[in-house]
């Protein structure tokens, strides 16, 4: 049997704000979506355009308030060959929430409080 990772899901409070954040901060673009037509939920998939792996964002109409993320130890790691440029952009955006300089990584926080680890290509 063979398996491969297809996508990871994150629930979001504001789909437009989320899509804008991921495009501006990481260059991820929407590649497809699901709209049931009754307005009860929306699903959008974004991609880096280089891999067959997606982040799926789900917005639920009846969800009130922010999502409870617990201790927020779960994260998605993203590698970039342009680490210094990424750090500069994310600093300007004010979205760096944690740095580990000894490991050479940092984390950014999206509009819903999810953490994304930014790593240099090694």
Secondary structure, DSSP 4 states (H G I P E B T S, - for coil): ------EEEEE-S-HHHHHHHHHHHH--EEEEEEE-SSSSEEEEEEE-SSSS-EEEEEEETT--S----TT---EEEEEES-HHHHHHHHHHHT-EEEEETTTTEEEEE-TTS-EEEEEE--
